[in-house]
Amino acid sequence: MVTKIEKAKYDAASVVMLERDLLDKLKKKRDGADFSLTPYEQRKLLDVALEQHRVLGLLLGPNT
């Protein structure tokens, strides 16, 4: 059985990988002199931030 902490660690690793992938794509756009974000990219950035917040809450617990 997977504990809450193990799941939170897995979720945190998934979020970090998603964030790195998105940041790599953004750096490539920046290097190409086109740094405007599409609505899809804006939404993905928001999704990453919300997921980081959720995972941090799981790791810290309700009493912090």
N, C-alpha and C positions, 0 to 999 in steps of 0.2 A: 504494500500500500504506500502511495506517495504522500509524504507529509506536506503540510502547508509551506514550510520553509523550502523543501526541495522543489515544489512547484513554483514558488516565487523566484528561486534561483534560476530555474529553467526559463521562466517568463522574462526575467531580467536579461539573460543571455540572448534570447530571441529579439528583444527590443534593441539591444546594443548592435546586433547584426543588422537589423533593419535600418537603424539609424546610420550606421557606417555605409551601407549600400546607398542610401539616399544622399548622404553627404558627398560620397564619391561622384555620384551623378551630377550634383550641384557644382562641384569643383570643375568637372569637365565642361559644363555649360559656361561657367565663369571664364575658364581659359579660352573658350571660343568667343568671348566678348558678348555673349548673350546671357545675361544673368537674370532675365525676367522669369518668374516662376509661373507655371501653368496652374490653373485651378486644381488639377489633380495633385501636383507637387505641393501646393499649399496645404491641401487636405492631408496628405501623407505626413507633412511636418507636424500638423496639429495632432494627428493620430499618434505619432511617436511621442509627442510631449504628454498626451493624455495617458498613454500606456506606461510611460515612465512614472508618472504620478501614481497610477494604480499599483504598480509593482512596488514602489517605494512604500506605499501605505501597507501593503502586505508584509513587507520585510520589517517595518517598524512596529506594526501592530496597532491596535486601537487605543492603547494607553499612552501614546506619545504625542 
